């Protein structure tokens, strides 16, 4: 049997990147945007409480995080082909189970045990690992931008199509169709673009903290005692960023409705955010070929701060419009830039595992951000208090990024 190709012998760029973008975009569209329609009162919300459906989705984020490190380790050793195929099956079975549910525990089981773990195998993390394994720095930055650019179309495609199908054939049939779409996209990608699994990256991980002489020399024992320089600070910064972004994704319509705006008008502005984000999704990773990726991430964090400030009060039309324009133009670039930084700093045999560890922190941030803002919205502090907290978190993010960069320079 011939050995798998090394990263320098890469597959056709378009075949891998466009196939991954198709698979991730379909999966993201079905799991996130399709579900946002399915939980409404005209769909599954008519049969189950919003609280139950929200718990099902939030729990799936956490169960996905629970398997993320294992997924990353497997990707390091064997590539992502098997993971993508298995993830497609799990998500498909989860959506079928959801469509057939008649009791609350069945809904939770379908999402927590099937959709959540499957999501960890078909969304961004494995795709970024594959890109890092196959391409050199310049091509993988372009690949990350292309991937997130195409997946940015998922919202404009899946929200209206899921709404249309729900009205036409009902939410249960629509849920089954969404699961089928994920299965077909994952299997087509695994069978066509990933016919040969990429070889695990062989380059040693750079910038690790030296072990003390008291530590055992056995690699299997000591591998996880070496913390890559800057990794903890960077991971905390990324988790806080995602907490802020996810809080706005969940609460932005309700936040401006609370200040007196027509929710239909706000919903249209929220839908426009996805289209506004497309240029930055592609261009920022390309700029990382010429400028330091961490500095670009910090610049992006500073530039998006006014969008947060405008939502603290949010009573004037210019504040609402300004928020959505600034937020829309910038927020989509955080995901690919985070992958670029990780690839620049930690490319090597443990890249997938480190991405998995970071995915756990991101999942906790995604779950906590909306929950905390929602809780504060029901206290005397209201949404203004919650948004102010998010503004503070972005400042903390900048401090953590500076600490991470300083840690890298010391090694």
Buried (B, 14 or more C-beta within 10 A) or exposed (E): EEEEBBBEEBBEBEBBBBBBBBBBBBBBBBBBBBBBBBBBEEBBBEBBEEEBBBBBBBBBBBBBBBBBBBBBBBBBEBBBBBBBBBBBBBBBBBBBBBBEBEEBEBBBBBBBBBBBBBBBBBBBBBBBBBBBBBBEBEBBBBBBBBBBBBBBBBBBBBBEBBBEBBEEEEBBEBBBBBBBBBBBBBBBBBEEBBEEBBBBBEEEBBBBBEEEEEEEEEEEEEEEEBEBBBBBBBBBBBBBBBBBBBBBBBBBBBBBBBBEBEEEBBBEBBBBBBEBBBBBBBBBBBBBBEEBBBEBBBBBBEBBBBBBBBBBEBEEEEBBEBBBBBBBBBBBBBBBBBBBBBBBBBBBBBBBBBBBBBBBBBBBBBBBBBBBBBEBBEEEBBBBBBBBBBBEBBEEBBEBBBBBBEBBEEE
